[in-house]
């Protein structure tokens, strides 16, 4: 009888653990779908203002994109995103969030808006600028490991092309030079000025980080 009760108890515990795992999985899938939807909507808004190159469009290694032209009069009412663009061509504001450009990871067919400042709240929707800038040649971008964000950067190989379209009217092309898996505490491996572009995210287990380092093409 005692063994039977113990067996039932283990079955109940196992069932609860399975239920918890299912709930967590469903929650994570929900977060991923929301993030994918948010990123697509933001890029769509940006494309209304900028003639961004398509994912597989052939362009020079460094080229200019068309800036929006607006006829401004005293009676012209412009949306907040456009006003911010006109005042500061290096950022665009959409829904009270500033963006510095659009990242195109060509081999993964992923196109993502990049926020100007890092925050955990913003990271749930789009990748964030962790530090540096394209102008200074040391831009570092972080994102969650959602499949629609940086979940697949571990599949990149040396020589792969990544593009960054900034709001200073320039498309910059980069090639992957290094892919590493590091400890979460190894900040120096991420925060380096040696590479023009660095992308990083957590592994699925969260026990390590994937870091992709790129040089200008």
FIKOLZA-1660 file (N, C-alpha, C; in steps of 0.1 Angstrom, whole numbers, plus 5000, padded with zeros to 4 digits):
% residues 217
   i   px   py   pz ch aa at
   1 5008 4988 5000  A  X  N
   1 5000 5000 5000  A  X CA
   1 5009 5013 5000  A  X  C
   2 5019 5012 5008  A  X  N
   2 5028 5024 5009  A  X CA
   2 5035 5026 4996  A  X  C
   3 5040 5015 4990  A  X  N
   3 5046 5017 4977  A  X CA
   3 5037 5022 4966  A  X  C
   4 5024 5018 4967  A  X  N
   4 5014 5023 4958  A  X CA
   4 5012 5038 4959  A  X  C
   5 5011 5043 4972  A  X  N
   5 5009 5057 4974  A  X CA
   5 5021 5065 4969  A  X  C
   6 5033 5059 4971  A  X  N
   6 5045 5066 4967  A  X CA
   6 5045 5067 4951  A  X  C
   7 5041 5056 4945  A  X  N
   7 5040 5056 4930  A  X CA
   7 5030 5066 4925  A  X  C
   8 5019 5067 4932  A  X  N
   8 5009 5077 4928  A  X CA
   8 5014 5091 4929  A  X  C
   9 5021 5093 4940  A  X  N
   9 5027 5107 4943  A  X CA
   9 5037 5110 4932  A  X  C
  10 5045 5101 4928  A  X  N
  10 5055 5104 4918  A  X CA
  10 5048 5106 4904  A  X  C
  11 5037 5099 4902  A  X  N
  11 5030 5101 4889  A  X CA
  11 5024 5116 4889  A  X  C
  12 5018 5120 4901  A  X  N
  12 5013 5133 4902  A  X CA
  12 5023 5144 4900  A  X  C
  13 5035 5142 4906  A  X  N
  13 5046 5151 4905  A  X CA
  13 5051 5152 4890  A  X  C
  14 5052 5140 4884  A  X  N
  14 5056 5140 4870  A  X CA
  14 5046 5147 4861  A  X  C
  15 5033 5145 4864  A  X  N
  15 5023 5151 4856  A  X CA
  15 5023 5166 4857  A  X  C
  16 5025 5171 4870  A  X  N
  16 5026 5185 4872  A  X CA
  16 5039 5191 4865  A  X  C
  17 5050 5184 4866  A  X  N
  17 5062 5189 4859  A  X CA
  17 5060 5190 4844  A  X  C
  18 5053 5180 4838  A  X  N
  18 5050 5180 4824  A  X CA
  18 5041 5191 4820  A  X  C
  19 5031 5194 4829  A  X  N
  19 5021 5205 4826  A  X CA
  19 5029 5218 4827  A  X  C
  20 5038 5220 4836  A  X  N
  20 5046 5232 4838  A  X CA
  20 5054 5234 4825  A  X  C
  21 5060 5223 4820  A  X  N
  21 5069 5224 4808  A  X CA
  21 5060 5228 4796  A  X  C
  22 5048 5223 4795  A  X  N
  22 5039 5227 4784  A  X CA
  22 5035 5241 4785  A  X  C
  23 5032 5246 4797  A  X  N
  23 5028 5260 4799  A  X CA
  23 5040 5269 4795  A  X  C
  24 5052 5266 4799  A  X  N
  24 5064 5274 4796  A  X CA
  24 5066 5274 4781  A  X  C
  25 5065 5263 4775  A  X  N
  25 5067 5262 4760  A  X CA
  25 5057 5270 4752  A  X  C
  26 5044 5269 4757  A  X  N
  26 5033 5277 4750  A  X CA
  26 5036 5292 4752  A  X  C
  27 5040 5296 4764  A  X  N
  27 5043 5310 4767  A  X CA
  27 5055 5315 4758  A  X  C
  28 5065 5307 4757  A  X  N
  28 5077 5311 4749  A  X CA
  28 5073 5312 4734  A  X  C
  29 5065 5303 4729  A  X  N
  29 5060 5304 4715  A  X CA
  29 5052 5317 4713  A  X  C
  30 5044 5320 4723  A  X  N
  30 5036 5332 4723  A  X CA
  30 5045 5345 4722  A  X  C
  31 5055 5345 4730  A  X  N
  31 5065 5356 4730  A  X CA
  31 5071 5357 4716  A  X  C
  32 5075 5346 4711  A  X  N
  32 5082 5346 4698  A  X CA
  32 5073 5351 4687  A  X  C
  33 5060 5347 4687  A  X  N
  33 5051 5352 4677  A  X CA
  33 5049 5367 4678  A  X  C
  34 5048 5372 4690  A  X  N
  34 5046 5386 4692  A  X CA
  34 5058 5394 4688  A  X  C
  35 5070 5389 4690  A  X  N
  35 5082 5395 4686  A  X CA
  35 5083 5396 4671  A  X  C
  36 5080 5385 4665  A  X  N
  36 5081 5384 4650  A  X CA
  36 5071 5394 4644  A  X  C
  37 5059 5394 4649  A  X  N
  37 5048 5403 4644  A  X CA
  37 5053 5418 4646  A  X  C
  38 5058 5421 4658  A  X  N
  38 5062 5435 4660  A  X CA
  38 5074 5439 4651  A  X  C
  39 5083 5430 4649  A  X  N
  39 5095 5434 4640  A  X CA
  39 5090 5436 4626  A  X  C
  40 5081 5427 4621  A  X  N
  40 5076 5429 4607  A  X CA
  40 5069 5442 4606  A  X  C
  41 5060 5445 4615  A  X  N
  41 5052 5458 4615  A  X CA
  41 5061 5470 4615  A  X  C
  42 5072 5470 4623  A  X  N
  42 5081 5481 4624  A  X CA
  42 5089 5483 4611  A  X  C
  43 5094 5472 4605  A  X  N
  43 5101 5473 4592  A  X CA
  43 5092 5478 4581  A  X  C
  44 5079 5473 4582  A  X  N
  44 5070 5478 4572  A  X CA
  44 5068 5493 4573  A  X  C
  45 5067 5498 4585  A  X  N
  45 5066 5513 4587  A  X CA
  45 5078 5520 4582  A  X  C
  46 5090 5515 4584  A  X  N
  46 5102 5521 4580  A  X CA
  46 5103 5521 4564  A  X  C
  47 5098 5510 4558  A  X  N
  47 5098 5509 4544  A  X CA
  47 5089 5520 4537  A  X  C
  48 5079 5524 4545  A  X  N
  48 5071 5535 4540  A  X CA
  48 5078 5548 4538  A  X  C
  49 5089 5549 4546  A  X  N
  49 5097 5562 4546  A  X CA
  49 5110 5561 4538  A  X  C
  50 5115 5548 4537  A  X  N
  50 5128 5546 4531  A  X CA
  50 5127 5536 4520  A  X  C
  51 5135 5538 4509  A  X  N
  51 5135 5528 4498  A  X CA
  51 5146 5518 4502  A  X  C
  52 5143 5509 4511  A  X  N
  52 5153 5499 4516  A  X CA
  52 5155 5489 4505  A  X  C
  53 5167 5484 4504  A  X  N
  53 5170 5473 4494  A  X CA
  53 5163 5460 4499  A  X  C
  54 5158 5452 4490  A  X  N
  54 5152 5439 4493  A  X CA
  54 5163 5429 4498  A  X  C
  55 5159 5419 4504  A  X  N
  55 5168 5409 4511  A  X CA
  55 5179 5405 4501  A  X  C
  56 5175 5400 4489  A  X  N
  56 5185 5394 4480  A  X CA
  56 5189 5403 4469  A  X  C
  57 5186 5416 4470  A  X  N
  57 5189 5426 4460  A  X CA
  57 5204 5428 4460  A  X  C
  58 5210 5428 4448  A  X  N
  58 5224 5430 4446  A  X CA
  58 5227 5445 4447  A  X  C
  59 5236 5448 4457  A  X  N
  59 5240 5462 4458  A  X CA
  59 5255 5463 4460  A  X  C
  60 5261 5475 4458  A  X  N
  60 5276 5476 4461  A  X CA
  60 5278 5474 4476  A  X  C
  61 5291 5471 4479  A  X  N
  61 5295 5469 4493  A  X CA
  61 5290 5480 4502  A  X  C
  62 5291 5492 4498  A  X  N
  62 5286 5503 4506  A  X CA
  62 5279 5513 4496  A  X  C
  63 5267 5515 4498  A  X  N
  63 5259 5524 4489  A  X CA
  63 5249 5532 4497  A  X  C
  64 5243 5541 4490  A  X  N
  64 5233 5550 4496  A  X CA
  64 5219 5545 4492  A  X  C
  65 5209 5547 4501  A  X  N
  65 5195 5545 4499  A  X CA
  65 5188 5558 4498  A  X  C
  66 5176 5558 4491  A  X  N
  66 5169 5570 4490  A  X CA
  66 5163 5575 4503  A  X  C
  67 5165 5588 4506  A  X  N
  67 5159 5594 4518  A  X CA
  67 5145 5599 4514  A  X  C
  68 5136 5600 4523  A  X  N
  68 5122 5605 4519  A  X CA
  68 5123 5620 4517  A  X  C
  69 5115 5624 4507  A  X  N
  69 5114 5639 4505  A  X CA
  69 5100 5643 4508  A  X  C
  70 5099 5654 4516  A  X  N
  70 5086 5659 4520  A  X CA
  70 5085 5674 4518  A  X  C
  71 5074 5678 4513  A  X  N
  71 5071 5692 4511  A  X CA
  71 5065 5697 4524  A  X  C
  72 5072 5705 4531  A  X  N
  72 5067 5710 4544  A  X CA
  72 5062 5724 4544  A  X  C
  73 5050 5726 4548  A  X  N
  73 5044 5739 4549  A  X CA
  73 5039 5741 4563  A  X  C
  74 5034 5753 4566  A  X  N
  74 5029 5756 4580  A  X CA
  74 5017 5747 4583  A  X  C
  75 5010 5743 4573  A  X  N
  75 4998 5735 4575  A  X CA
  75 5000 5720 4574  A  X  C
  76 5013 5716 4572  A  X  N
  76 5016 5702 4570  A  X CA
  76 5016 5695 4584  A  X  C
  77 5009 5684 4585  A  X  N
  77 5009 5676 4597  A  X CA
  77 5017 5663 4594  A  X  C
  78 5028 5661 4601  A  X  N
  78 5036 5649 4598  A  X CA
  78 5035 5639 4610  A  X  C
  79 5035 5626 4608  A  X  N
  79 5035 5617 4619  A  X CA
  79 5048 5618 4626  A  X  C
  80 5047 5613 4639  A  X  N
  80 5059 5614 4648  A  X CA
  80 5071 5608 4642  A  X  C
  81 5069 5597 4635  A  X  N
  81 5081 5590 4629  A  X CA
  81 5088 5598 4619  A  X  C
  82 5081 5605 4611  A  X  N
  82 5086 5614 4600  A  X CA
  82 5093 5626 4607  A  X  C
  83 5086 5632 4616  A  X  N
  83 5092 5644 4623  A  X CA
  83 5106 5641 4629  A  X  C
  84 5106 5629 4636  A  X  N
  84 5119 5625 4642  A  X CA
  84 5130 5623 4631  A  X  C
  85 5126 5617 4620  A  X  N
  85 5135 5615 4609  A  X CA
  85 5141 5628 4603  A  X  C
  86 5132 5638 4602  A  X  N
  86 5137 5651 4597  A  X CA
  86 5146 5658 4606  A  X  C
  87 5143 5657 4619  A  X  N
  87 5151 5664 4629  A  X CA
  87 5164 5657 4631  A  X  C
  88 5165 5644 4630  A  X  N
  88 5177 5636 4633  A  X CA
  88 5177 5624 4623  A  X  C
  89 5185 5625 4613  A  X  N
  89 5184 5615 4602  A  X CA
  89 5191 5602 4607  A  X  C
  90 5196 5601 4619  A  X  N
  90 5202 5589 4624  A  X CA
  90 5193 5580 4632  A  X  C
  91 5181 5585 4635  A  X  N
  91 5171 5577 4642  A  X CA
  91 5157 5580 4637  A  X  C
  92 5149 5570 4638  A  X  N
  92 5135 5571 4635  A  X CA
  92 5127 5566 4647  A  X  C
  93 5117 5574 4650  A  X  N
  93 5109 5571 4662  A  X CA
  93 5095 5565 4657  A  X  C
  94 5092 5553 4662  A  X  N
  94 5079 5547 4660  A  X CA
  94 5073 5542 4673  A  X  C
  95 5061 5546 4676  A  X  N
  95 5055 5542 4688  A  X CA
  95 5064 5545 4700  A  X  C
  96 5069 5557 4701  A  X  N
  96 5078 5562 4712  A  X CA
  96 5090 5554 4714  A  X  C
  97 5095 5547 4704  A  X  N
  97 5107 5539 4704  A  X CA
  97 5116 5544 4693  A  X  C
  98 5129 5547 4696  A  X  N
  98 5138 5551 4685  A  X CA
  98 5146 5539 4679  A  X  C
  99 5148 5540 4666  A  X  N
  99 5155 5529 4659  A  X CA
  99 5166 5535 4651  A  X  C
 100 5177 5528 4650  A  X  N
 100 5189 5533 4643  A  X CA
 100 5191 5527 4629  A  X  C
 101 5183 5517 4626  A  X  N
 101 5184 5511 4613  A  X CA
 101 5178 5497 4612  A  X  C
 102 5180 5491 4601  A  X  N
 102 5175 5477 4598  A  X CA
 102 5186 5468 4595  A  X  C
 103 5186 5456 4602  A  X  N
 103 5196 5446 4600  A  X CA
 103 5190 5435 4591  A  X  C
 104 5198 5432 4580  A  X  N
 104 5194 5421 4571  A  X CA
 104 5205 5410 4572  A  X  C
 105 5200 5398 4578  A  X  N
 105 5209 5386 4578  A  X CA
 105 5206 5378 4566  A  X  C
 106 5213 5379 4556  A  X  N
 106 5210 5374 4543  A  X CA
 106 5208 5359 4543  A  X  C
 107 5217 5351 4548  A  X  N
 107 5216 5336 4547  A  X CA
 107 5204 5331 4555  A  X  C
 108 5199 5338 4565  A  X  N
 108 5188 5334 4573  A  X CA
 108 5175 5340 4568  A  X  C
 109 5176 5349 4559  A  X  N
 109 5164 5356 4553  A  X CA
 109 5157 5363 4564  A  X  C
 110 5164 5370 4573  A  X  N
 110 5158 5377 4584  A  X CA
 110 5161 5392 4582  A  X  C
 111 5150 5400 4584  A  X  N
 111 5152 5415 4584  A  X CA
 111 5146 5421 4597  A  X  C
 112 5154 5428 4604  A  X  N
 112 5150 5432 4617  A  X CA
 112 5153 5447 4620  A  X  C
 113 5144 5454 4627  A  X  N
 113 5147 5468 4631  A  X CA
 113 5155 5467 4643  A  X  C
 114 5164 5477 4645  A  X  N
 114 5173 5477 4657  A  X CA
 114 5170 5490 4665  A  X  C
 115 5167 5488 4678  A  X  N
 115 5164 5500 4686  A  X CA
 115 5177 5507 4690  A  X  C
 116 5176 5520 4693  A  X  N
 116 5187 5528 4696  A  X CA
 116 5193 5525 4709  A  X  C
 117 5185 5521 4719  A  X  N
 117 5189 5519 4732  A  X CA
 117 5184 5505 4737  A  X  C
 118 5193 5499 4746  A  X  N
 118 5189 5486 4751  A  X CA
 118 5180 5487 4763  A  X  C
 119 5170 5478 4764  A  X  N
 119 5162 5476 4776  A  X CA
 119 5156 5462 4774  A  X  C
 120 5153 5455 4786  A  X  N
 120 5147 5442 4785  A  X CA
 120 5133 5442 4779  A  X  C
 121 5126 5453 4782  A  X  N
 121 5113 5454 4776  A  X CA
 121 5113 5455 4761  A  X  C
 122 5122 5463 4756  A  X  N
 122 5123 5464 4741  A  X CA
 122 5129 5451 4735  A  X  C
 123 5137 5444 4742  A  X  N
 123 5143 5432 4737  A  X CA
 123 5133 5421 4734  A  X  C
 124 5121 5422 4741  A  X  N
 124 5111 5413 4739  A  X CA
 124 5104 5414 4725  A  X  C
 125 5106 5426 4719  A  X  N
 125 5100 5429 4706  A  X CA
 125 5110 5429 4694  A  X  C
 126 5121 5436 4697  A  X  N
 126 5131 5437 4686  A  X CA
 126 5145 5436 4692  A  X  C
 127 5155 5433 4683  A  X  N
 127 5169 5434 4688  A  X CA
 127 5173 5449 4692  A  X  C
 128 5183 5450 4700  A  X  N
 128 5187 5463 4706  A  X CA
 128 5202 5466 4703  A  X  C
 129 5205 5478 4701  A  X  N
 129 5219 5482 4701  A  X CA
 129 5224 5481 4715  A  X  C
 130 5234 5473 4717  A  X  N
 130 5240 5471 4730  A  X CA
 130 5250 5481 4733  A  X  C
 131 5259 5485 4723  A  X  N
 131 5268 5495 4724  A  X CA
 131 5274 5498 4711  A  X  C
 132 5282 5509 4710  A  X  N
 132 5289 5513 4697  A  X CA
 132 5279 5518 4687  A  X  C
 133 5285 5520 4675  A  X  N
 133 5277 5526 4664  A  X CA
 133 5283 5522 4650  A  X  C
 134 5275 5523 4640  A  X  N
 134 5281 5520 4627  A  X CA
 134 5291 5530 4622  A  X  C
 135 5289 5543 4627  A  X  N
 135 5298 5554 4623  A  X CA
 135 5312 5551 4629  A  X  C
 136 5312 5547 4642  A  X  N
 136 5325 5544 4648  A  X CA
 136 5331 5530 4645  A  X  C
 137 5323 5522 4638  A  X  N
 137 5328 5509 4634  A  X CA
 137 5329 5499 4645  A  X  C
 138 5320 5499 4654  A  X  N
 138 5321 5489 4665  A  X CA
 138 5307 5487 4671  A  X  C
 139 5297 5485 4662  A  X  N
 139 5283 5483 4666  A  X CA
 139 5281 5469 4671  A  X  C
 140 5275 5468 4683  A  X  N
 140 5272 5455 4690  A  X CA
 140 5257 5455 4692  A  X  C
 141 5251 5444 4687  A  X  N
 141 5236 5442 4687  A  X CA
 141 5233 5429 4694  A  X  C
 142 5223 5430 4703  A  X  N
 142 5219 5418 4711  A  X CA
 142 5204 5415 4708  A  X  C
 143 5200 5403 4709  A  X  N
 143 5186 5399 4707  A  X CA
 143 5183 5386 4714  A  X  C
 144 5170 5383 4716  A  X  N
 144 5167 5370 4722  A  X CA
 144 5169 5359 4711  A  X  C
 145 5169 5347 4716  A  X  N
 145 5171 5336 4707  A  X CA
 145 5158 5331 4700  A  X  C
 146 5149 5340 4698  A  X  N
 146 5137 5336 4690  A  X CA
 146 5141 5332 4676  A  X  C
 147 5133 5323 4670  A  X  N
 147 5137 5318 4657  A  X CA
 147 5136 5330 4647  A  X  C
 148 5128 5340 4649  A  X  N
 148 5127 5351 4640  A  X CA
 148 5136 5362 4643  A  X  C
 149 5144 5361 4654  A  X  N
 149 5154 5371 4657  A  X CA
 149 5168 5364 4656  A  X  C
 150 5175 5362 4667  A  X  N
 150 5189 5357 4666  A  X CA
 150 5190 5342 4669  A  X  C
 151 5179 5335 4669  A  X  N
 151 5179 5321 4672  A  X CA
 151 5187 5312 4663  A  X  C
 152 5189 5317 4651  A  X  N
 152 5197 5309 4641  A  X CA
 152 5211 5314 4637  A  X  C
 153 5216 5324 4645  A  X  N
 153 5229 5329 4641  A  X CA
 153 5240 5319 4643  A  X  C
 154 5238 5309 4651  A  X  N
 154 5248 5298 4653  A  X CA
 154 5249 5290 4640  A  X  C
 155 5240 5292 4631  A  X  N
 155 5241 5284 4618  A  X CA
 155 5249 5292 4607  A  X  C
 156 5252 5304 4610  A  X  N
 156 5260 5312 4601  A  X CA
 156 5274 5306 4600  A  X  C
 157 5281 5309 4588  A  X  N
 157 5294 5304 4586  A  X CA
 157 5303 5316 4582  A  X  C
 158 5316 5315 4583  A  X  N
 158 5325 5325 4579  A  X CA
 158 5323 5329 4564  A  X  C
 159 5322 5341 4562  A  X  N
 159 5320 5346 4548  A  X CA
 159 5306 5350 4545  A  X  C
 160 5296 5346 4554  A  X  N
 160 5282 5350 4551  A  X CA
 160 5281 5365 4552  A  X  C
 161 5271 5370 4544  A  X  N
 161 5269 5384 4543  A  X CA
 161 5258 5389 4552  A  X  C
 162 5260 5400 4559  A  X  N
 162 5250 5407 4568  A  X CA
 162 5250 5421 4564  A  X  C
 163 5239 5427 4562  A  X  N
 163 5238 5442 4559  A  X CA
 163 5231 5450 4570  A  X  C
 164 5236 5462 4571  A  X  N
 164 5229 5471 4580  A  X CA
 164 5226 5484 4573  A  X  C
 165 5213 5487 4573  A  X  N
 165 5208 5500 4566  A  X CA
 165 5206 5510 4577  A  X  C
 166 5214 5520 4577  A  X  N
 166 5212 5531 4587  A  X CA
 166 5205 5542 4582  A  X  C
 167 5200 5551 4590  A  X  N
 167 5193 5563 4586  A  X CA
 167 5201 5575 4583  A  X  C
 168 5214 5572 4580  A  X  N
 168 5223 5583 4575  A  X CA
 168 5225 5581 4560  A  X  C
 169 5215 5573 4554  A  X  N
 169 5214 5571 4540  A  X CA
 169 5225 5562 4534  A  X  C
 170 5230 5552 4543  A  X  N
 170 5240 5543 4538  A  X CA
 170 5237 5529 4541  A  X  C
 171 5239 5520 4532  A  X  N
 171 5238 5505 4534  A  X CA
 171 5252 5500 4535  A  X  C
 172 5255 5493 4547  A  X  N
 172 5268 5488 4549  A  X CA
 172 5268 5473 4549  A  X  C
 173 5277 5467 4542  A  X  N
 173 5278 5452 4541  A  X CA
 173 5289 5447 4550  A  X  C
 174 5287 5435 4556  A  X  N
 174 5297 5429 4565  A  X CA
 174 5298 5414 4562  A  X  C
 175 5309 5408 4565  A  X  N
 175 5311 5394 4563  A  X CA
 175 5314 5388 4577  A  X  C
 176 5308 5376 4579  A  X  N
 176 5311 5369 4592  A  X CA
 176 5325 5364 4592  A  X  C
 177 5332 5367 4603  A  X  N
 177 5346 5363 4604  A  X CA
 177 5348 5353 4616  A  X  C
 178 5339 5354 4626  A  X  N
 178 5341 5345 4638  A  X CA
 178 5328 5342 4644  A  X  C
 179 5326 5329 4648  A  X  N
 179 5314 5325 4655  A  X CA
 179 5319 5317 4668  A  X  C
 180 5315 5322 4679  A  X  N
 180 5319 5316 4692  A  X CA
 180 5308 5313 4701  A  X  C
 181 5309 5303 4710  A  X  N
 181 5300 5301 4721  A  X CA
 181 5308 5303 4734  A  X  C
 182 5303 5313 4741  A  X  N
 182 5311 5317 4753  A  X CA
 182 5303 5316 4766  A  X  C
 183 5309 5318 4777  A  X  N
 183 5302 5318 4790  A  X CA
 183 5295 5331 4791  A  X  C
 184 5283 5331 4798  A  X  N
 184 5276 5344 4800  A  X CA
 184 5284 5355 4807  A  X  C
 185 5293 5351 4815  A  X  N
 185 5301 5361 4823  A  X CA
 185 5313 5366 4815  A  X  C
 186 5315 5361 4803  A  X  N
 186 5327 5365 4795  A  X CA
 186 5323 5378 4787  A  X  C
 187 5322 5389 4794  A  X  N
 187 5318 5402 4788  A  X CA
 187 5328 5407 4778  A  X  C
 188 5341 5405 4781  A  X  N
 188 5351 5410 4772  A  X CA
 188 5350 5404 4758  A  X  C
 189 5346 5392 4757  A  X  N
 189 5345 5385 4744  A  X CA
 189 5334 5392 4735  A  X  C
 190 5324 5398 4742  A  X  N
 190 5313 5405 4735  A  X CA
 190 5317 5420 4733  A  X  C
 191 5320 5426 4743  A  X  N
 191 5322 5441 4743  A  X CA
 191 5336 5444 4738  A  X  C
 192 5338 5443 4725  A  X  N
 192 5351 5445 4719  A  X CA
 192 5350 5455 4707  A  X  C
 193 5360 5463 4705  A  X  N
 193 5360 5473 4694  A  X CA
 193 5368 5468 4682  A  X  C
 194 5372 5455 4683  A  X  N
 194 5380 5449 4672  A  X CA
 194 5372 5446 4659  A  X  C
 195 5359 5445 4661  A  X  N
 195 5351 5441 4649  A  X CA
 195 5340 5452 4646  A  X  C
 196 5338 5454 4633  A  X  N
 196 5328 5464 4629  A  X CA
 196 5314 5461 4633  A  X  C
 197 5310 5449 4634  A  X  N
 197 5297 5445 4638  A  X CA
 197 5297 5432 4646  A  X  C
 198 5291 5432 4657  A  X  N
 198 5290 5420 4666  A  X CA
 198 5275 5417 4669  A  X  C
 199 5271 5405 4668  A  X  N
 199 5258 5400 4671  A  X CA
 199 5259 5390 4682  A  X  C
 200 5250 5390 4692  A  X  N
 200 5251 5380 4702  A  X CA
 200 5237 5377 4708  A  X  C
 201 5235 5365 4713  A  X  N
 201 5223 5360 4719  A  X CA
 201 5226 5349 4728  A  X  C
 202 5216 5344 4736  A  X  N
 202 5218 5333 4745  A  X CA
 202 5215 5320 4737  A  X  C
 203 5221 5309 4742  A  X  N
 203 5217 5296 4736  A  X CA
 203 5204 5292 4741  A  X  C
 204 5198 5282 4736  A  X  N
 204 5184 5277 4740  A  X CA
 204 5184 5274 4755  A  X  C
 205 5194 5268 4760  A  X  N
 205 5195 5265 4774  A  X CA
 205 5197 5277 4783  A  X  C
 206 5202 5288 4777  A  X  N
 206 5205 5300 4785  A  X CA
 206 5218 5299 4793  A  X  C
 207 5225 5288 4791  A  X  N
 207 5238 5286 4798  A  X CA
 207 5250 5292 4792  A  X  C
 208 5248 5297 4779  A  X  N
 208 5260 5302 4772  A  X CA
 208 5255 5313 4762  A  X  C
 209 5264 5319 4755  A  X  N
 209 5261 5329 4745  A  X CA
 209 5267 5326 4732  A  X  C
 210 5260 5329 4721  A  X  N
 210 5265 5327 4708  A  X CA
 210 5269 5341 4703  A  X  C
 211 5281 5343 4699  A  X  N
 211 5286 5356 4695  A  X CA
 211 5291 5355 4680  A  X  C
 212 5286 5363 4672  A  X  N
 212 5290 5364 4658  A  X CA
 212 5297 5377 4655  A  X  C
 213 5310 5377 4651  A  X  N
 213 5318 5389 4648  A  X CA
 213 5320 5390 4633  A  X  C
 214 5318 5403 4629  A  X  N
 214 5319 5406 4615  A  X CA
 214 5328 5417 4612  A  X  C
 215 5333 5417 4599  A  X  N
 215 5342 5428 4595  A  X CA
 215 5335 5434 4582  A  X  C
 216 5338 5447 4579  A  X  N
 216 5332 5453 4568  A  X CA
 216 5337 5446 4555  A  X  C
 217 5327 5444 4546  A  X  N
 217 5330 5437 4534  A  X CA
 217 5338 5445 4524  A  X  C
% end
